Amino acid sequence: MRLVSDGKPLELLVSTDLPRPAKGEALVKVDYCGVCHTDLHLIEGSYNLGNGKKIPTGLHLPVTLGHEISGTIEDISPDAKLRKGDRVVVYPWIGCGSCRKCVTALENLCEGKPRFLGVFLDGGYSDYVLVPDARYLESAEDIDPKQAAPLGCSGLTAFSSVRKCNLGQDDTLLIIGAGGLGTIAVQIAKKSTSPRVAVADIDDSKLDLAKKLGADYVFNSAKTPEREITAQLKAITPNSRGVDAAIDFVGIPATTSLGFRSIGKGGTLVVVGLTGGTAELPLALFPLRGVQVLGNFTGTLKDLANLVDIAKKGLVSPVVSEVYPLEDANAALDKLNRGEARGRILLKT
């Protein structure tokens, strides 16, 4: 399923030509590919900076979308650690390999010419995906392929976001947005560092799911004013100090404001969502409260390896709500765009 024109539905391309991997590359038969909210921005062709300003995505069309990929190795170099037939999850955030970020293992922040699968190179909305180097494959033999696919983006992003919060057992984490990322973040936080976890969302059914996954407190931010939520959060924290960290998986002015005003002294706000806009934050509170605001874009290859290890132990299970046939990708994207997905939607090839 190819993106041919900005703002237009994806188009089905039928071809009998099977990609042939060059030395070091790997060909993966796609089992499942997650439908990510980022794909909606890629289809639109820009990111919203607020005040009528936008920044282009930088895609060169046509391109096959899809970056949450689980599959089976079809062809691979004989000297690779994995073999044909092995089940894998693909790390899609591949950099140029030579810039200062790439050489320090931060390929997801590549400053050169990134080769992100499903963004700048053809991705997993397809029967097969060609991976530039076999080292970007993680064995997923002990993981359900449906559970493996979201690990490459929503799982990875949630994992790295929680890690940036540096939480201890006595800390409190606020997760804003109980979708595909938020539900994974709840599991990671509760089963690793075990802090108190509060979740805010506008959908009661998603909040119910968050509670089932281990959230200690939930707040419907559509029904409860920001001031009341922040007051209640202070009441559940030691010495009414406020939460120690907040992760905004939505990324609109209202959610970023809620996250910022919820954190206490020395707290951390991690902004992940790309929905966009411009937030107004009181600058004097940055130094007076010693807080920090971080952006987080996916995670590193090492992060994925650590996450896969956690998933193999059964500590993290991405919530998969529905599976659509590949050719119904546009219907799946429409449902995600309407905010109706409870967890991750997958495409099956």
N, C-alpha and C positions, 0 to 999 in steps of 0.2 A: 504494500500500500504506500504509494508515493505522494509526497507533497510537491505539486507541480507549480502552483501559483499561490501567493500569499492570500490568506483569507478564504480560500476555496477548499471544498471537501477533498480528502485524499482520493487518489485514483488507483485502480487495480492495474498492475503491470504483469502480464503473463509472458514468461520467457522460458525457453528450454535450455538456456546456456547456464551451466553450473560453474560458479567461480572456481578458479584453480589457484590454490595458495602458492605463493612463492616461498623461497627459503625463509624459515623462521615464522611464517604466518600459520594460521590455523583456520580451518573451515568448520563451522558449527551448524548442525541442523537444529533449528530453533524448535523447542517444545512449547514454551510460553513466553510472552512478552508483556510486561506491565504497561498500563496506560497511565501516563504521568501528567500531572497538571502543567508541567513545563511544556509538554507537547502542544497544549493550547496556545501558549505564547509563541511557540515556534511557528505554528500555523498562521497566527495573526501577523507575524513578521516583525514584532517589536515588543519591547518591555515598557510599561507605563512608569514614567518618572514623576508624574504629577504636574499640575499647573499647565496642562496641555502639551507637555514635553514627552517625547518618546525616544528610545534608543533602538536601532535595528538589531535583529538577532545575528546578522552576519552570515546567514545560510546562503549557500549557492545552490539554487534549484535547477533541476529536480533532485530530491533526496528522499531516501526511505527513512522514516522516523523509527523510534523505538529504541530505548536504551536500558530497559530492565529485562535482561535476557537470561533464560535458562535453556539448556539444550544438550545435545550429544555431539561429541567430536566426530566429524565425518572424515577429516583429513588433517594430518599434523606431521611435523618433522619427526623423523625417527629418533633424534637425540633429545626430544622433549620429555619432561617428566611424566606427562600424561599420554594416554594412548587413544587410538581410534575406538569409539564406543563408550568412552568414559562420559559420565554425566557431569556437567559443569555449570557454574554461574559465571557470567562474563563481566569483567571490569570495563566499563565503557568510557571512562574519563581519561582517555589517552592523550598525552601531550606531545609536543614536538620532539622531546627527548634531549634537547640541547640548551634550553634557556635556564636561567638560574633557579627557577622553581622546579623544573623537571629534574635537574641534576641533584636536587635535595629531596626528591621523592614527593614533591607537591604537584604532580601532573595535573590534578584537577584545577589548579590555578595557573596553568601554562600561560606564559607571557609571549610565546612565539606564535606558531600556527598549530593550535590544538587539533587533534584528530578524534574528537568525541564521537563515538558511535551513535547513530541516530540523530546527530546534529550536523556535524561536518563530514562524516562518512556514513554510508548506508548502514542502517541499524536493523533492529529485530522485528519490525513489522514486515516480515518476510519468511520464506521457508528456510533460508540459509543466511548466515552472516559471516563475512570474512573479517577475522581479527588480525590486526597487524603483527602481533607477536604472541606466541603461546604463553608467555609469562602473565598475560592478562586474563588467564583462565584459572578459576579456583575449583577444585574438585567438590562436587556436590552429591557424591554417591549415597550419602546417608540422609539426604534431605528430599522431601517430596518436591518434585519439579515445580509444582504450583507455588510452594513456599519459597523455593529458591529464586524465582524470577525477581520478586520485589527487592531482594537483598542488594542488587546492583545500584539502586538509587534511593528509593524511599527508606529501605533498611539502613543503607550506608549513611545517608544524610541524618537520619534519626540517631544512629550510633555516634557519629562524629559530633553532633550537636550536644548530646548528653555528656560526652567526654569533655567538651569545652567548658561545661558548667562546673567541673571539679567538685562534685557533690560528695558530702560525707553523710553518714547515717543519721545525723541529727539535723540535717538540712531539709529544706522544703523547696520543691520544684513546681513551678506553674507551667503547664503545657497548654498552649493556646491553639486550638484546632485538633479535633479528634478524628481526622481522616486517616488515610493510609500511613502517613508519617507519624502522626500523633499517637496512634494506637501501638505502633512499634516502640515509640519512645517511652510510653508507659511501661511496657514489658521490660525494656532494657534498664530503665531506672530502678524499677522495683526488684528486679532479679539480679542486679549487679551491686549497686551502691546502697540500695534499700532506703532511700529517703522518703519523707512524706511527699505524695504527689497529688496535686490539684489539677483539674482539667477544666478549661472553659471552651464552650462551643455554643452555637445557636440552635443546634438540633438535639432534642431530648433523646432520640434514639441512639445517636452517636455517644452521648454522655452515658447512657445506660451501658453501652458496649465498653466504654472506658472503665466504668465501675467493675464490670465483669473481669476485665483484664488486670485489675489491681489498683486503680485510682482510689485514693482515700477520700477525696472531696471533688465534687463537680459543680459547675456554675453555668447556668444558661445566660450568656452575655446579651442575648436579645431581650430577655425578660428582666434582667437585673442591671441597674445602672452601674457604671464603672466605679463610682465612689463607694457603693455598697459592697461590691466584690472585693475591692482593695481593703475595706474595713474588715470584712469577714476573713480575708487572708491573714491580716495582722493578728486577728483573734486566735487563729489556730497555730501561730508560730510562737516559739519561746520569746518571752519578754516583748511580745507584740512587735517584733523586729521587721516583719515583712518577709517575703520569700527570699531565699538565697540566690535563686536563679529562675529565669523565665525563658521559655523557647516559643517564639512566635512562628508557627508553621503556616500562617495565613499571609501576613505581610501587607496589611492595609493600615491607614492612619489610626483607626480605632483599636486594632489589636496591638499595634506597637505601643500606643499610649497606655493601654491596660498593662502590658508587660513592664514598661518603664516605671509606672507608678506603683507597681506591686512589689518591686525589688527593694530590699532594705539596704543599709550601709554596706559597702563593699560587694554589693550584688552584681550579677551578670545577666544581661539580656542578650539572647542570641536570636537574630532575625534571619529566618530561612525563607519564608514565603515570598513569591515573586508577583503577587497580585498587583502591587504597586501603589503609587501615590506619594504624597509628601507628608511627613509627620512633623508636628511642632512639639519640641521637647524643651523644658526649662533648662537652659544651659548652666545656670548657677548650681543646679543640683548635681551636676557631674562631679565637680571638685568637692562640694560640700558633703556629699554622700559617698564619694569615692567609688562610684559605680562605673561599669564599663559596658559598652554596647558593641557586640561583635556580629559580623555577617558570617554566614556559613554556606558554602557551596559544595555539596556532596561530601566526599571524603577521599582518603588516599587508598592506594592498593593495599597497604598494610592494614588499614582500617577494615577493608573488606575481608581480608584473611582472618582477622580477629572476630569479625561478625559471623563469618561462616562457621568458625569453630564454636561460637556460642550457639548458633542455630543447630549444629550437629548434636549438641548436648541437650536439645529440647528446651532451652531457656527462652528462645524467641521464636514466635510463629506469626509471620505476617498474616493479617486478616484479609482473605480473598473473598470478595463479595459475589462476583460473577465472572463467568468465562464466556467470551464471545468468539465466534469464528473470525479468522483473520479478515475475511472480506467484509465483515460488519464493523470494522474499525471506526467508521464515522459515527455509527450509532452509539458505540461505547464512548467516544469522545464527547458526543452531545450529552449523554447522561452525566458524565463527569463535569461538564461545563454547567449543568443545571444544579450541581451540588448534591446529587442524589446517591452518590457512591458511599456505601458504608464499608470502608476498607478499600482494597485495591481491586480494580477491574483488570482482567487479563485477556489477552488475545491468544487463541490456540491455532497453531498452523496445521 
